[in-house]
Amino acid sequence: MATCPTGKRAYLSEEIAVEVLIGAWVHYDRSRGDGPVAIYRCDDCGQYHLTSKGPMHETLKKYLADGTISRMSQAEEWMQRLKRKGS
């Protein structure tokens, strides 16, 4: 993760930012409608940031609609359970 003069977390590419956006929905309960929904290229650093404003990113929208986020969240939950059990 890179730095930005704005102090926001910056990602070097659009692809990385989308992965982080999807990960935020997989790892945290976003069902309340809060949290990031899109990415944008920063005018200050030229890198990408997440944002909770604006229309939902198309990949995120697709993954929510087709159940991918739900399946990934369930897989993550089981991974955490197995880690705790193995400790």
N, C-alpha and C positions, 0 to 999 in steps of 0.2 A: 504494500500500500504506500502510495506516495503522499507528499505534503502539498498543501495549497495555501496561498496567502490568506485565504478566507478562514482558515482553521478547520475547514471541513475535510472529511476523509475523501481522498481522491484515488481513482482507479485508472490505471494506464490505458486501458482499452475499453471499448464499448462491451466487448464480450465478457471481460472480467466483471464489469459493473452489473451486467445482466445476471451473471452467476451469483454475485453477492445479493442482488435483489431477490432472486428466487430463494436463495439460502435464508434470507431474512424471513420469508414466509414459511419455509420448511421448519426452521428452528424455533420460531416464536409464534405464539397464538395471535394471529392478525385478524381473527374473525370479528373483532369489534370495529374494524375499519380504520384503525390507526396504523401508522408505520408507512414505509416507503411504497410507492406504487409505480414509480417511473425513474428514469435516469435522464441526465442532461449533460451536455458538454459545457464546461465552465469557461467563461470568457477570460478569467484571470489566470488560470493555469493550463488551459487547453486539455485537461483531463476530464474524467467523468465523475459525477456525484449522483447519489440517490436523492429523490425528492418525494414528499408526500403530497405534492400539489400536481395538478394537471391530470390529463387522462392516463388511465392505466396502460403500462407497457403491453404491447401485443403478446409477447411471449408469456408474461405473467397471466394475462387474461385467458390465454389458451390453456395454460397449465391448471388454472383454477377450474375452468369449465370442464376439462376432460378428466379431472381427478388426479392428475400427476402430483400436484402439491400435497394432496391428502395422502397418497401412497408414499411419497417421500417422507412426509411427517411421521407416518406410522413406522416406516423403516428406521428412521432416526430414533424414535421412541424405543423401539426394540433394541437397537444398538446400545443405547444408554442403559437399559435394564440389564443387558448382558454384561456390560462393563462393570456395573455395580455388583452384580452377582459374582463376577470373577475376582473382585477385589478382596 
